[in-house]
């Protein structure tokens, strides 16, 4: 009875809140041609077409996850808007603009007014937390903007989040200190004199990240004349998760991606001269130093492998992965001419999330693939 009462009052509260914001900010209307204060600028890179969207006196509303609405001063949605919908437990597709929820729910947050120009880097929920999406979906938008405009004319960046060290470090390196950043987690509704947004850098498919995008990252972050450090010539990316498993109840962990015999693999690789690293323990600058020194890399499929973008040509990569996980890191290796082998394994305990599950990798497979990569 108490639960039903709470649920009832929660619904009533939501209705009151939505109605209040309908009065404060009328519900946006769907996109139409010839919108006031809005234009689209075409950009072509490597024979592919992208757009930069400009809104004068416009606003942005986001639920910080699947929905981002770019709204003109005459209250219409624009083609810059994002409206993702999950088609499984993790992956999403961008839908038609008419599916954007603000058309029904409005913009139920007070807006923050920004004086000056804002470049939005919002890219969907994954970009808030995921290391790979930060580099494939977020940062390359700066390069797209710079193809037409001077980045110095941007007063603020509107970003998915700045709660992680790598987010602050990378943006600082690009010339944006924290006082120039607006987090969508803190401010879900903003208005500015000018708002800029761009097409998605890899057309909503991170595993198809473009060469120009990787080249941009390398040009901005790769250290020239890097000092050679021998201990990082062979590295194993260690997740240190197997120790957390209760082996009497493995099914409890199926939503995770865990290499069951990670310790055994670590010990074997140490015997072969590998140095064990946890990338999250290093600054972003140090991670670049490590990966640009590497000649051999062994890793379970995961976000840390985005650092392959900073490896030198012919670096040898051995990736252990759940059979149904993506090939985004193999794609990076192909574009940079790295030598990349994959060990695809059917999880011993499957997850509803395709790229996860508990997997066991036989040492024989690792020895065989390292031999194929030239390590005896």
ROSE-338030 format. One record per residue: x, y, z of N, C-alpha, C in turn. Coordinates in steps of 0.2 Angstrom, whole numbers, plus 2048, in hexadecimal, padded with zeros to 3 digits. Layout:
% ROSE-338030
XYZXYZXYZ/...
//
This chain:
% ROSE-338030
8047FA800800800800804806800/80A80680480E80C80581280D7FE/8148087FB8178087F481380B7EF/80C8097EF80780B7EA8068137EB/8068157F280581C7F380B8207F1/81181E7F28178217F08178227E9/81581D7E581581D7DE8108227DB/80B8227DE8058267DC80882E7DD/80A82F7E380C8367E48128387DF/8178337DE81C8347D981A8367D2/8158337D08128347C980F83B7C9/80B83D7CF8088437CF80D8497CF/8128487D381884D7D481B84E7CD/81C8487C981F8497C281A84D7BE/81484C7BE80F8507BA80F8577BC/8108597C28108607C48168637C1/81C85F7C28228627C08228637B8/82085E7B481F85F7AD81B8657AB/8158667AF81086B7AD8138727AF/8178727B481A8787B681F87B7B1/8238767AE8288787A98258797A2/81F8767A181B87879B81987F79B/8188827A18168897A181C88D7A1/82288B7A482888F7A382B88F79C/82C88979A82F88879382A88478F/82788778A82288378682587D782/82287778182587277E827873777/82D87177683087276F82C86F76A/82D87176482986F75E82E86B75A/82C86775583086375183486774C/83986474983D86774483986973E/83B86F73B83887173583D875731/83C87672B84187A727841881728/84688572784688C72884588E72F/84988C73484988E73B84D89473C/84A89874084D89E74285489D746/8598A074485F8A0748863899748/86189574386488F74286788D73B/86D88A73B86F888735874882735/87587F73087987972F87E87A72A/88587972D88A87A72888D873727/88E87272089186B71E89986B71F/89B8657218A28647218A485D71E/8A985D71A8AB8577178B2855719/8B284F71C8B984C71E8BA84571B/8BF8447178C083D7148BA83B710/8B783F70D8B183D7088AB83C70C/8AB83D7138A583C7178A2843719/89B84371989884A71B89684A722/89885072589685172C89285872C/89085A73288C86073288E864739/88F86A73988F86F73F88887273F/88587274587F87574688087C74A/87D88174887E88774C87788A74D/87688C75487088E75687189575A/86E89A75886E8A175B8698A1760/86A8A37668668A476C86289D76D/86589876C86289176C86388E773/86088877486188577B86287D779/86587A77F86687377F863870785/85F86B78485C86778985F860789/86185D78E86385678E861852794/85F84C79485E84879A86484479C/86A84779987184479A87283D798/86D83A79486E83379286C83378B/86683178986482F78386183577F/85F83A78285C84077E86084677F/86184A779864850779860854774/85D85A77685985E77285C865770/85E86676A86086D76885B871766/85987676985387A768854881766/85188376185288A75E84E88F762/85089576184C89B76584589B763/84289875E83B89875D83889175F/83C88D76383A888766839881762/83D88075D83D87B75984387675A/84287075A84786B75A84B86C753/85286A75485686A74E85986374C/85C86374785F85C74586585A749/86885F74D86D85D75186B859757/86585875886285575E86384D75E/86484A764865843764860840768/85E83A76685883676985A82F769/85E82C76D86082576D85B821770/85B81B76E85781577185B80F771/85B80C77685F80577785B800773/85F7FC76F85C7F676C85E7F076F/8637F07748647EA7788667ED77F/86A7EA78386B7EC78A8707F178A/8747F37858797F87858797FC77F/8787FA7798787FE773872802771/87380776E86E80C76C86E80E765/86981076286881375B86581A75C/86781F75886482575885E825753/85982775685282775385082D74F/84B82D74C84883374984783974E/84883F74C847845750840845753/83B84275083484275383483E759/83983A75A83983676083C839766/83E83F76584184376B83C844770/83D84277683884377C83684A77E/83A84F77C83885577E83285877A/83085477582A856771824854775/82585077A81F84E77E820850785/82685078882785278F82A859790/82C85C78A82E86378B83586378E/83886879183E86979483E86A79C/83D8657A083B8667A78418677AB/84586C7A984B86E7AE84C8767AC/84E87A7B284F8817B18558817AD/8558867A885B8877A486088C7A7/86688A7A586C88F7A786E8937A1/86E8997A287089E79C87789F79C/87A89E79688189F7958838A5790/8878A97928898AF78E88E8AC78A/88D8AD7838938AB77E8918A577A/8968A277889589C773897896777/89389177589388A778894885773/89988077389A87B76F898874773/89287177089086B774894865771/89686177689985A774895855777/88F85677888A85077B88A84B776/88A84577888A83F773886839776/88283A77A87E83477D881832784/87D82D78787F82C78E88682878F/88882478A88E82178A89482578B/89482B78889983078889A83378F/89683279389783579A89C83179E/89C82B79D8A08267A18A582279E/8A48217978A881C7948AE81F790/8B481D7928BB81F7908BB81F788/8B981A7858B981977E8B481E77A/8AE81F77D8AA82377A8AC82B77A/8AF82C7808B28337808B783577A/8BB8307788BF8317738BC83076C/8B782C76B8B482B7658AE830763/8AB8317688A48357678A583C769/8A983E76E8A98457718AF84976F/8B58477708BA84C76E8BB84D766/8BA8497628BA84A75B8B5850758/8B085175C8AB85775B8AF85D75B/8B485E75F8B886475F8BB865758/8BE8607558C186074F8BC862749/8B685F7498B18617448B0868745/8AF86B74B8AD87274B8B3876749/8B987474A8BF8787488C0878740/8BD87373D8BD8737368BA879732/8B687D7368B28837338B4889738/8B488873E8B488E7438BB88E747/8BC89374A8C289474F8BF892756/8C388D7598C188B75F8C2890765/8C68957638C789A7688C089F769/8BC89E7658B58A27658B089E76A/8B289876C8AD8947708AF896778/8AA89877B8AB89A7828AA895787/8A68907858A488A78A8A3884785/8A687E7888A487878689E87478A/89987278789486E78A896867789/89786478F89A85D78E896858792/89685179089284C79489484C79C/89A84D79D89C84C7A48A384F7A5/8A58517AB8AC8527AD8AE84F7B4/8AB8497B58AC8467BB8B28417BB/8B58407B58BB83B7B58C183F7B3/8C683C7B68CD83F7B58CF8407AE/8CD83B7A98CF83B7A28CB84179F/8C58427A18C184879E8C584E79F/8C68507A58C98567A78D08577A4/8D48517A48DB8527A18DB85379A/8D784F7968D785078F8D485778D/8CF85A7908CD86078E8D1866790/8D58657968DA86A7988DF86A792/8E18647908E786478B8E5867784/8DE8677838DB86A77D8DA87277E/8DB8747848DB87C7858D487D789/8D187978C8CB87A78F8CB878797/8CC87D79B8CD87C7A28C587B7A5/8C58797AB8BE8777AE8B987D7AE/8BC8837AE8B88897AE8B488A7A8/8B68877A28B388779C8AF88279A/8AE87D79F8AA87779E8A38787A1/89E87579E8978757A189586D7A0/89486A7A68928637A688B8627A5/88985E7A188285C7A087F8597A6/8838567AA8808537B087E8587B6/88185E7B58808637BA87A8687B7/87B8697B087686E7AD87386A7A7/86D8687A886A8647A286686979D/86686F79F86287479A86687A79A/86887C79486C88279486A88678E/86B88D78E86A891788870896787/87289778187889B7808778A077A/87B8A577987B8AA77387B8A676D/8808A176D88189D76788389676A/88089176788188A768883886762/88988276288B87E75D88B87775F/88987375A88986C75B88C869754/88E86275489085F74E88D85874D/88E85674788C84F74689084A74A/88D84474B89183F74F89783D74B/89D83D74E8A383C74B8A4836747/8A183074A8A182A74689A827745/89682C74488F82A74288B825746/88C82674D88982275288C81B753/89281974F89581375089C813752/89D8137588A481475B8A980F758/8A68097568AB8047538AD80574C/8AA80B7498AC80D7438AF814743/8B38157488B681C7498BA81D743/8BA8237418BE82573B8C582773C/8C98267368D08277378D282E739/8CE8337368CF83A7388CE83B73F/8CA8387428C88397498CE83674D/8D183074B8D782E74F8DD83274E/8DE8357488E38397468E384074A/8DD84274B8DC84874F8DE847757/8DC8417598DE8407608E683F761/8E983C75C8F083B75C8F484275B/8F18467578F484D7568F485175C/8EF8507608EE8547668F185176C/8F284B76D8F48477738FB844773/8FC84176D90283D76C90984176E/90D83E77291384277491884176E/91B84676C92084676792784476A/92B84076693283E76893183B76F/92C83677092B83377693182F779/93282F77F93782C782936824783/93B82078193A81978193B816788/93681278A93680F79093580878F/93A80479093A7FD78F9357F9792/9347FB79892F7F779C9287F779A/9267FC7959207FC79291F7F978B/9257F67899257F37829207ED782/91E7EA7879197E47889157E678E/90E7E778C90A7E97929047E4792/9017E37988FB7DF7988F67E479C/8F17E57998EC7E979D8E87E57A2/8E97E77A88E67E27AD8E07E67B0/8DB7E27B08D47E57B38D37E37BB/8D77DE7BD8D77DC7C48D07DB7C7/8CB7D87C38C47D77C58C37CF7C7/8C77CB7C48C67C47C68C67C27CD/8CA7C67D18CB7C57D88C47C77DC/8C07CA7D98B97CC7DC8B47C77DB/8B57C27D78B17BD7D58B07B87DB/8A97B67DD8A87B17E18A77AB7DD/8AC7A67DD8AC7A17D88A679C7D9/8A379C7DF89D7987E089779B7DE/8977A17DB8917A47D88937A97D3/8967A67CD8987AA7C88937AD7C4/88D7AA7C48877AD7C08857B47C3/8877B67C98867BC7CC8897C27C8/88F7C07C48937C57C18927C67B9/88D7C37B788C7C27AF88B7C97AC/8897CE7AF8887D47AC88F7D87AB/8947D57AE89B7D87AD89F7D57A8/8A47D87A68A97D57A18AF7D37A5/8B07CC7A78B67CA7AB8B97C47A8/8C07C57A88C47BF7A68C57BB7AC/8C27B57AC8C27B17B28C97AF7B4/8CE7AD7AF8D47AB7B18D97B17B0/8D87B77B18DC7BD7B08E37BC7B4/8E27B97BA8E97B97BE8ED7B47BB/8EB7AE7B88EF7A97B58F27AC7AE/8EE7B07AB8F17B47A58F67B97A7/8F57BD7AC8FA7C27AE9007BE7B0/9007B97B49067B67B690A7B37B0/9077B07AB90A7AE7A590D7B37A1/90A7B97A090C7BF79C9127C27A0/9127C27A69187C57AA91E7C07A9/91D7BA7A89237B57A79257B67A0/9217BA79B9247BB7959267C2794/9277C679A92A7CC79A9257D2799/91E7D179A9197D679A9197DA7A1/9177E07A09167E57A590F7E57A6/90D7E47AD9057E57AE9037EC7B0/8FE7EF7AC8FC7F57AE8F47F67AF/8F27FA7B38EB7FC7B48EB8047B1/8E98057AB8E980C7A88E68117AC/8E180F7B08DD8147B48E18177BA/8E78147BB8EB8167C18F081B7BE/8F081D7B88F58217B58F28287B2/8F582D7B28F28337AE8F18317A7/8ED8357A48EC83479C8F3835799/8F783A79B8FD83B797902835798/90283279E90682C79F90482679B/8FD82579B8FA8207978FC82078F/8FD82678D8FF827786906825785/90A82778A91182578A91281D78A/90E81A78E90E81378F90C810788/90781278590480E77F908810779/90B81677990F818773916814774/91881277991E80E77A91D806779/9178047799157FD7799177FA772/91A7F477291B7EF76C9167EA76C/9147E777290F7E277390A7E4778/9037E37778FE7E577C8F97DF77C/8F87DD7828F37D87838ED7DA788/8E77DA7868E27DC78A8DB7D9788/8D77D978E8D07D778D8CC7DD789/8C87DC7858C47E17828C17E6787/8C27EC7868C07F178B8C27F8789/8C07FD78C8C180478B8C880678B/8CC80378F8D380578F8D7804788/8D47FF7848D77FE77D8D6804779/8D280977B8D280F7768D9812776/8DD81177A8E481477A8E8811775/8E680C7718E980976B8EA80F766/8E58147678E681A7628EC81D762/8F081C7688F78207698FD81B768/8FB81576590181076490481275D/90B80F75D90E81075790D80A752/90E80C74C90D807746910800748/90D7FB74690F7F474790F7F174F/90C7F575390C7F375A9077ED75A/9097E875E9057E175D9007E1763/8FA7DF7618F57E07668F17D9766/8F07D676C8EC7D076D8E67D2772/8E07D276F8DA7D37728D67CD774/8D47CC77A8D07C777C8C97CA77D/8C47C777A8BE7CA77A8B87C577A/8B27C777D8AC7C377D8AA7C3775/8A87BD7738A67BC76C8A27C1769/89D7C476C8987C976989A7D076B/8A07D176E8A27D876F8A47DB768/8A57E27688A67E67618AD7E575F/8AF7E875A8B67E87578B87EF756/8B67F475B8B97FB75A8C07FB75B/8C37F775F8CB7F87608CF7F475A/8CC7EF7578CF7EC7518CE7F274C/8C97F574B8C87FB7468CE800747/8CF80274D8D580774F8DB80474C/8DC7FE74E8E37FA74C8E47FA745/8DE7F97418DF7F973A8E07FF737/8DD80573A8DF80B7378E680E739/8E980B73E8EF80D7408F580873E/8F380373A8F77FE7388FB7FA73E/8F77F97438F97F57498F87ED747/8FC7E974A8FA7E27498F67DF74E/8F07DD74D8EB7DC7528E87D5751/8E87D17568E57CB7568DF7CB75C/8DA7C775A8D47C775F8D37BF761/8D27BE7688D07B876A8C97B876C/8C47B67688BD7B67698BB7B076D/8B87B27738B67AC7778AE7AD779/8AB7A77798A47A777B8A47A7783/8A17AC7868A17AC78D89F7A5790/8A27A47968A079E79A89979F79D/8987A679F8927A87A28907AE79E/88A7AE79A8897B37958857B9799/8867BF7968827C479887D7C7793/8787CA7968737CD7918767D378E/87C7D67908807DB78D8857D7788/8847D87818887D477D88F7D477E/8927DA7808997DA78089C7D8787/8987D578B89A7D37928997CC793/89A7CA79989A7C379B8A17C079E/8A07BA7A18A67B87A48AA7B379F/8B07B479E8B47B07998BA7AD79C/8BC7A77998C27A479B8C67A3794/8CC7A67958D07A578F8D67A0790/8D679B78C8DC79678D8E279978B/8E77987908EE79A78E8F1798788/8EF7927858F179077F8EF795779/8E979877A8E779D7758EB7A3775/8ED7A577B8F27AB77C8F97A9779/8FB7A477B9027A27789027A1770/8FD79E76E8FC79D7668FC7A4763/8F87A97658F77AF7628FD7B4763/9007B37699077B776A90C7B5765/90C7AE7649117AB75F90F7AE758/9097AF7569077B17509097B974F/9097BC75590C7C37559137C4756/9177BE75691E7BF7569217BE75C/91D7BD7629207BC7689217B576A/9277B276B9287AB76C9297AA773/
//
